[in-house]
Amino acid sequence: MSRASMGLHDRFRTNARAAFATTVAICFLIPAAAAEEGGWRSASGDPLPDTEARKSADGFGGWLLVTSGKEWTQQRDTLQALALAYSRQAKSVMPGELISLPIFLLNPARDTRSGEADVACDVAFTRPDGTREEIYSFKCLNGPLPGGASVHDINTTIEFVGESDDPPGVWAVDAVINDRAGGTKLHLHTTFEVRGSN
């Protein structure tokens, strides 16, 4: 991994995901098996439209969220983690506060020879003045996938910690999700606001 993906910059951290413990009810997504029929779907089975932060193509999907805290990482089941992250979405961060930026993947392909996933991520943060703050490049999902599951969260948790010298305003997050085994690439985009201490 590059220096950036190892989280050596003070404002950004990437941490390997730990073991999960608690559970929550899933209320807005259908069971994983039904998701295999297409892109992201609601609990009633209706297709969810693509947005800047949630896209699907050729059966593969990506969803970039901005959430307060990191309680979603404590879920054992990925659909439950997605439900909690969705319910904890954040639009802004104050100095001293932490937000997480989870990425969830739908139906990543398996390599025809190894049977394993091979998904790479490039995640970039851009300041309000348009200058690039940090870029992460890393393997976000690789290796064997559990049977029967179509939704997966990436192997790395991306966090942003607000600092007093962060320029206030709207920060942009851009993620390129490359499903190398399936030959599909998705470009995701979201924003959050850094609020001043006053």
ABEGO torsion letter per residue (X at the ends): XBAAAAGABAABBBBBBBBBABBBBBAABBBAAAAAABBBBBAAGBBBBBBAABBBBGGBBBBBBBBBEAAAAABABAAAAAAAAAAABBABBBBGBBBBBBBBBBGBBBBAAAGBBBBBBBBBBBBAAGBBABBBBBBABBEBBBBGBABBBBABBBBBBBBAABBBEBBBBBBBBBBAAAGBBBBBBBBBBBBBAX
